[in-house]
Amino acid sequence: MGARRSTPLSDAVDRKSYIVGLGRKDLAAKLGMSDSQLSLYLTGRCRPTIAITERLAEILEMDPRAVRELALKKAM
C-alpha cells in the first residue's frame, strides 16, 4: 500500500477524525460512501459537493465553510 497523498483537507479531516475517534472507513460509512470515494475527495482527485462538505463538517464538528475552503486548496 502506498503513502497517502496529503492535502489540506485530508490533514484537517485526519486530525478531527482522530479527536472524535473515527477511522476513515467509519467516516466514509457515516457519509454513506465507500472509503475509496472518500479518499478521492480527501486527496483532491474529486471535488466534494456542498452537501458532502456540510455532512463532513457536521460529523467532525467543523465549520462547513472551512471544510469547503480546505477542499479547494491544492495538495502540498
VMD Tcl script that draws the C-alpha trace (Angstrom):
set ca {
  {0.00 0.00 0.00}
  {1.38 3.41 -0.98}
  {1.58 6.52 1.12}
  {-1.49 8.72 1.37}
  {-1.47 11.91 -0.62}
  {-1.53 14.79 1.84}
  {-3.82 17.75 1.18}
  {-5.04 20.50 3.50}
  {-8.44 18.77 3.59}
  {-7.02 15.31 4.34}
  {-4.77 16.69 7.08}
  {-7.67 18.51 8.77}
  {-10.02 15.55 8.42}
  {-7.43 13.12 9.80}
  {-6.81 15.38 12.83}
  {-10.51 15.85 13.57}
  {-11.30 12.18 12.93}
  {-8.70 11.22 15.49}
  {-10.17 13.63 18.02}
  {-13.71 12.28 17.60}
  {-12.50 8.68 17.40}
  {-13.33 7.78 13.81}
  {-11.21 5.97 11.26}
  {-11.58 6.75 7.57}
  {-13.75 3.65 7.00}
  {-16.06 4.71 9.82}
  {-16.20 8.25 8.49}
  {-17.00 7.01 4.99}
  {-19.80 4.83 6.37}
  {-21.28 7.80 8.24}
  {-21.15 9.77 4.99}
  {-22.87 6.93 3.13}
  {-19.99 6.29 0.73}
  {-17.13 3.89 0.23}
  {-13.76 4.60 1.76}
  {-12.32 4.79 -1.77}
  {-14.82 7.54 -2.68}
  {-13.91 9.44 0.49}
  {-10.26 9.07 -0.45}
  {-10.94 10.69 -3.83}
  {-12.36 13.74 -2.07}
  {-9.64 13.95 0.56}
  {-6.80 13.65 -1.95}
  {-8.25 16.28 -4.27}
  {-8.94 13.91 -7.15}
  {-12.66 14.77 -6.93}
  {-14.24 17.90 -5.53}
  {-16.89 17.23 -2.85}
  {-20.34 18.73 -3.24}
  {-21.65 21.32 -0.82}
  {-23.90 18.65 0.72}
  {-20.91 16.37 1.34}
  {-18.84 19.15 2.89}
  {-21.75 20.09 5.15}
  {-22.22 16.48 6.29}
  {-18.48 16.04 6.79}
  {-18.38 19.23 8.86}
  {-21.34 18.08 10.93}
  {-19.79 14.67 11.69}
  {-16.38 16.14 12.54}
  {-17.72 19.21 14.36}
  {-16.09 21.61 11.93}
  {-17.22 24.80 10.20}
  {-18.74 23.86 6.80}
  {-17.21 26.92 5.15}
  {-13.75 25.95 6.42}
  {-14.21 22.43 5.01}
  {-15.15 23.86 1.60}
  {-12.13 26.19 1.65}
  {-9.82 23.30 2.53}
  {-11.29 21.25 -0.31}
  {-10.30 23.99 -2.76}
  {-6.67 24.25 -1.60}
  {-4.03 22.42 -3.59}
  {-2.08 19.45 -2.32}
  {1.33 20.20 -0.90}
}
mol new
graphics top color blue
foreach p $ca { graphics top sphere $p radius 0.5 }
foreach p [lrange $ca 0 end-1] q [lrange $ca 1 end] { graphics top cylinder $p $q radius 0.2 }
display resetview
